[in-house]
Amino acid sequence: MMLDPAEGPRPFARPRLLWQAAAAGQPLYRRAPTLRRLLALPEAPEPARAALLLAALEALCETRRRRGDPGYRPALHVAALIALLAETRALTPRPRPALIEA
């Protein structure tokens, strides 16, 4: 996934099962503990930095998956995708509802 905070995430090709697992895990995402665990940091970084670090972690997981590396951990890959989706959503500007004048 290419990440540009101004443009938001651009999708990339991954197996459908990974996307389904990541989507199913979204309601369970807990930002601070998950980011500290995945990124091995004492504190959760701000969303743009977290998204970049998670994108690197996810790319490493994907490389290991494609190579059939015995060190590949599907649970880590899914957790990285869950966090990456959540962090990129936090960076994506949301439209504000228009004010209604009386």
Helices and strands as residue ranges (DSSP letters): E 2-4, E 8-10, H 16-25, G 26-28, H 31-39, H 47-67, H 74-91
